[in-house]
Amino acid sequence: MLDRIKACIPALPPAEQRVAKLLLSDPRSFATLPVGELAERSHVSKPTVVRFCRSVGYDGLADFKLKLAGTVNEGVPFVHRAVDEDDKPGDLIVKVIDNAVAAMLKFRNDAASHAFEQAIGALAAAGLAGKRIEFYGVGNSGIVAQDAQHKFFRLGVHTIASSDGHVQVMSATMLGPGDCAVVISNSGRSRDLIDAADIARRRGASVIVITASGSLLAQWTLSHHQILILADHPEDADRYSPMVSRLLHLLIIDVLTTGVALRLGPAPRNHLQEIKRNLRARRYAQPVPARADPALD
């Protein structure tokens, strides 16, 4: 909620921006202070405080404070940072989605376009030259690596995904100049991934790393002048199940796939069109009729 409001500040009127800045400076106090004191501290009128709450998507000050009180709590450790133990399904819908949307808006505002330019350029060059593109991840990030491979192989490039540390080391050893290794990690602390990235670099391959800033993997990437795409989020990898981080990583893969598809020209689009045609041929044209005798199923 707070991340989303911070991202929305430039679009608010100046008076409402002052309310937003007061909120962000001390969210816990904002959730408890009366409207008169909020208005006085923000140097605005009482109606402006209410308008601010509605501008950022809430029914009014009472509704805003209710949601804010849940946001400034630490959530349920190892489950989700934005929810409370007694939340009902309706509350879960709002909190989980708001948390994801806020993280995506923050990433959109903070994303370094030059890093994407470098990554798309290296991946497209590998695809055009018939070189290999490999995706490495472990655990939850291994699932993202599989999704990346699924998206990229449809573009007609040579690509694999690996989530096993030994296989990653062997695979990285077989890379060479012009190939690409894309390393995906939420925590940026996996020794297997850092080892595989370093082997790929020494073999002359381009290494593209998707991880959080300040992590060991991010530091390795910067020190070896490889391509770093930062995916920062408020999720503590030690206390919460990866949720927002997974969505951000999938989003980054979507951007990279789209950029590479555009760079590769019309050939991948022809492949995608034919894939769609062949998949449609495998679908039922009409609903499957129900069997009269269930025993025949």
N, C-alpha and C positions, 0 to 999 in steps of 0.2 A: 504493500500500500504506500509506504513512504517513498520507495524507489520510483513508483509510478507517478506520484505527485511531484517529486523532484524533476522527473523528465517532462512534466507538463507545465512547469513554471513559465518558460518563455511564451507560452500561448495565453497566459492569464493577463487580465488588466493589471496595471501597476498596483492598485490598492489591494487586489487579491494576492498579488505576489508577496506583499508584505505579510499577509496572513500566512501564506505558505512558508515563508522563511521563519516566522515565529514557530510554526508547527515543527519544522525540521530541526530547529535549534533545541527544542525540549518537548518531544512528543508526549512523554508521560504527564507533564504538567498540563499540556494542551487538552488532554483527555479528561482532566478533572476541573479546570477553571471555568467559571461562569462566563457567559457570552460578553457581559459588560467588561470584565477584566481582559478577555481576549482582544476585544476591540480597542481597549485603552493601550494595551501593550503593542498592538500592531499599528496604532495611530490611524484607525479607520472607524467607520460607524458599525453598529451592531448588525444592520442588514447586510453590510459587506461581508461580514464573517459568515453569515448564512449563505450568501450568494457564492462564496468561495467553496463551501461544502457541496453545493449543487453543481458548480462548474466542474468539479473533479469526480462527479458521478454518484453523489449520495442524495438522499431525500431531504436532508436538512442537517442541522447541527447535532440533534440527538442521534440520528442514524450514523452520522460521521463519527461521533465520539464512541458509539458502541463498537463499530468496526475498528476504530483506532485502538481501543483498549485491548482487543484481541491481537492486534498487530504488534504492539510494543511488548507483549509477552514473548517468551522464548520458544513457544510452541511445544510440541511433544517430541522429546529427544528420540532419535533413531526412527522416527516416523515422518514428521513434516514440521518445518520451522514456523509455518503460518497458521497452524490449527491448534485448537484446545481440546482437552479430553472430552468435554461435554458438548461439542459442536454437533448440531443436527445436519442431515444431508444438505439442506439448503445453505447452511453456513459453510460447509465444506466446498460446495460448488463455487461460491463467491471467493473464498479465501485462496483455494488452490489455484483457480484461474487468475485471480488478481496477482498472485505471487509470480506466476509464469509470465503474464503480460508485462508486469513491471520489469522483470529481468530482461525480457526481449527488447523493451523500449530503451532500457539503459544500454544494452549491448549495441543497439542501432545507433545511439548517440555517441558511443565511445569507440566503435569499431574503427580500426585503422585501415583505410581503403588501400594504402600502398602495400600492406601485407597481403591482402586479397589479390591485388594486381600481380605481385610476385608469385603467389601460389598458383593462380590461374595460368599465368604464363608458363611456369615450369610444368604443370600438369598437361597443358595443351601441347607443349613442345614434345613431351614424352609420347602423347597419343599420336601426334602427326608422324613421329619418327618410328612408330611401332615399338617403342620401349615399354618397360614394365612399370606399372603403378601398383604399389603395395600398401595396404592399410593395416596398421598394428594397433591393438588395444587389448587390455586385459579386463576381466570382470565386466562391469557395466559398459565400459568403453569398448570392449570387444564386440558388444552388440551393435554399437554405433559403427565400428569398422566393417561389420558385415553389411549393414545398411548402405554404407558408402560403396562397398564393392558391388552390391546389387544395382546401385544407380549407375556406376561408372561402366560396368561391363556392357550395359545396353548401348553405350556410345561406341562400341566396337573397339575398345582399347584392351590391352592385355593387363588384367588386374586380378589380384587375390586379396583375401583378408585373413589375418591370422591372430588368434588370441592365446596361443601357446608360446611361452617364452623360448623354449628350445627351437621350435619351428621358426620363430621370428629371427633368432640368431642365424640359423641355417639359411633362411631366405635372404636376410640382409647381406650375408656373405656372398651370395650369387648376384647381387646387384652390381651395376657398373655405371660409368658416365652416361648421362641422359635419362637414366631411370629415376623414379621418384619413390620415396618412402614417406607415407603420411602417418605420423604418430599421434594418437589420440589418448589423452589422459586427463581425468578430472583432478586428481590430487597432484599429479606431476612428480610422484615420489617412487614410482615403480622402477626397481633396478633393471628388470628385464627390458623395459621399454627404452631406458637410457642406454643400456648396452647395445640393443639393436640399432638405435639411432646412430650411435657412435660408429658401429661397424659399417652401416650404410654410408655415412659421411666419408669414412676412410676408403671405401670402395669407389668413391667419386660420384655417388648418387646425390640428388637434391633431397634434402630432408625438410619436410613441412610439419611443424608441431602445432597441435591444438591443445592448449592447456591454460591453467590460471597463472596470472602474473605473480612473480615472486617465488614460484615453485622451483625445485631443483631442475626439473626438465626445462623450464623457461630460462633459467640461468645458463644451463648447458647450451641451449639453442643460441642465445645471444653471444655467448663466449666463442662459439664456433661459426658465427655469421651465417646461420641457417635461417629459414623462413619461420617466423613465429606469429601465430594468430591467437590472440588472447581471448579467453572466454571467462571473464570474471563474473561472479555471481555471489549472492549473500549466503549460500548454503555451506555450512561447515561440514567438510567431508568426514570428519571424525564423529559427528553427532547425528547426522541425518542421512537417510537413504538418498542416493542421487536421483533427483527429479528434474529440477530446473537445469542443472548442468547437462543432463542428457538431452533435454529439449534444445539448449543452445548449441550443443555439438551437432545435433541433427540439422539444425537450421544452418550452421556453417557449411555442412556437407551439401545442403541444397543450393546454397549460394555458389559454392565451388563447382558443383555439377552443372548448374545453369551457365556459369561463365565459360567453362570448358566446352560445353556443347555449342555455344555461340562461336568460340574461337575455331572449332574444328570444321565449321562450314556446313554445307547441306548434307553431306554423307551420313552423319549420325541421325539426322532428322529422317532420312529415308529409312534407316534401320529401325528407328522407333515407330515409324508409320507401318512398316511391315510387321513388326512385333505385335502392334495393336491389332492388325488385321488377322494375324494367325491366332491371337488369343480370343478374338471375337468368334472365330470359327469353332472354338472349343466350348462355347457357352450354349446353354439351352435357349432356343428361340422362344419357346413358350414354357409356362410353368409345368413342372413334371406332374402328371396326373397321379392322384392318390390311388394306391392299390386297394382293391375291394377286400382282399383277405390279408390281414396283417401278418399271418403266418408265412406268407410268401416273401416277406422282407428278409 
